[in-house]
């Protein structure tokens, strides 16, 4: 890794260097995806004693599961549709966006979908896709997932955040677009 002395760099130099590094990263990402696509096409993961491209990426290349999933999906899309590879290299489309677009790409729709998704966040692409292909509402239900034994509270740690006030439940939520103006809300509460 290159050692950088930030103390001698002006604010402008730091920002310019960051922009250049991001351009390099995008070019490298596109090159990595092209190579992953070729490794998969030639099944070069087999001589490495890996049964799949996913196993090769995680075991041999040291990628996390999420990293491997995204890169494999993106590599497949970029290999099939040159417009995807260009958009990644030019910084118009991020890997999360490619993963969302991949199931919707066809020879007829790739150019249009990539153009419409260019420069958008993951959430904006999700909304764009459900406008094109609305999904049905999730079924309404409230059910106990599983019986759980009573859990003894952990003793407070000094570095822990302030406890939740009595009567206030912590909630985990997941919001996913389904169709224009319709969203699925999944909540887990105690």
N, C-alpha and C positions, 0 to 999 in steps of 0.2 A: 504494500500500500504506500502510496506517495504521501510523504509527510508534508503537511501544509502549515506554514506559519501565518496564522490569521492576523497576528498582531501587526504585521507589516503590510497587510492588504487593506486597501480602501474599501468602503462599503460598495462602491461601484464594481470593483474587481471581484468581490465575493459574489455579488449577484450575477455578473457576467460569467464567472467560472461555473457557478451552479447551473446556469442555462446551458452552457457548453457540455457539462457533465450529463445533463438530462438528454441532450441530443445524442450523445455517445451511447447512453444507456438504451435509448429507443432503437438505435441501429444495432446494438448488441442483442437486444431482445428479439428483434426480427431475425437476426442471424441464428440465434439459439433455436428459435422456433423452426426455421428452415432445416437446421441440422436434426432436431428432434423428429421432424416429419420424415426426413430421409432415413434416420435410424429405424423408425417404425416401419416405413415402406420396405426396407431391406430385411426387416426382422433381426437387426443386429443385437437385439437384447437377448436372443437365444444363446449365442456363444458365451454370453456372460452368465449363463445359468439362471436367467430370469424368465418366468413364464409369460410376462406381459411387459408392455412399455411402462406401465405404472410401477411395477416392481423394479424395473431397471432405473427409473428416475429416482425412486426413493432409496433403494439399496445401493446402487452403484454411483449415482450422481449426487446422492445426499440431499435431495429435495425433501421438503415437508410434504405431507399428503396433499394439502391444499395447493401448494406450489406445483406439484406434479400434475394434479387434476387440471388446473388452469392452463398450464403450458401445453399439455397434451391436447386438450380441447382446442386451444388456440392454434397449435401447430397443424392440426388436421384442417381447421378452417382456412388457415393461411396457405396451406399446400393446395387446397382445392380452389380457393378464390384469391387471385393475386391482389385484388382490391383490399382485402383484409390485411395482407402482409404490408402493402404500401401504407395503409392507414396507421398501422402500429408503428412502423418505422418513422413516419412523419409526425407522430404524437397526436394524431387525430382520434385514435381509439385505444383504450387501455384494455388490459387482459380481462378484467371483470366484464367489460362491455362485450368483448369477443365471446366470452363464455355464455352470456345471455343471448347474443345474436345467433350463435352457431346452430341451434336447432331450427331456426327460421330461415336460414340462408338457402337459396336455390340459385341455379344458374340465372334465372330470370330476376330474382329479387336482390341479389348480393350488392350490386352497385347502389341501388336505391336505399337499402337498409343501412349500409355503411355510411353513405352520405348523410342520411337523416340522423344517425347515431353519433356522427363525428362531433367531438367537442362536448358531448353530454356526459353527465355523471352517471353512475350506476343506477341511481334512483330514477333519473330522467329517462334512461333507456328502458327500464322496467315499465314505466308509464307509457312510453312510446309503443312498446310491444303489445301491451294489453289494449291499447286503442285499436291496433291492427287485428288482434286475435283475443277478444275478451274471454275470460275464463268464468266458469260458473261459480256462484257463491259457495262458500264452504258450508257444510251442514251445521245447523245450530244444535249444539249439545253442550251439556255440562255434566261431567262425570268424574268420579274418582278414578285416577289412573291406577293406583295400586295402594294396598294397605301398607302403611309405614309404621314401624314401631316408634314410640315416643323417643325423640332425640334429646339427649341431655345437652344443654347449651355449653358451648366452649367457654373457658375462662377468657375474659377480655385480655387482648394483647395491648401493650402500651402503644404500639404504633398503629393500632386499629383506628378506624374512623369512629366518630361519635355514634353511639347506638341509635337505632331507629326509635323514636318516641313511642310510648305505649299507645296502642290503638292504631298505629300506622303500620300497614303491611307493606313489605317490600314486594315489588312486582317486576317480573321480567316480561317484556312485551316484544312482539314481532308483528310488524305491519307490512303487508304485501299487497301490491296493486292487483286487482282482478280484472277490472274493466274500467272504462272512463267513469270517474266519480264513484267507484266501488272499490273497497279495500277489505282484505281479510285482516282481522285483528286477533292475534293469539296472545293470551295472557296467562301467566302462571302466578298464582298468589298463595300466600299462606293463610 
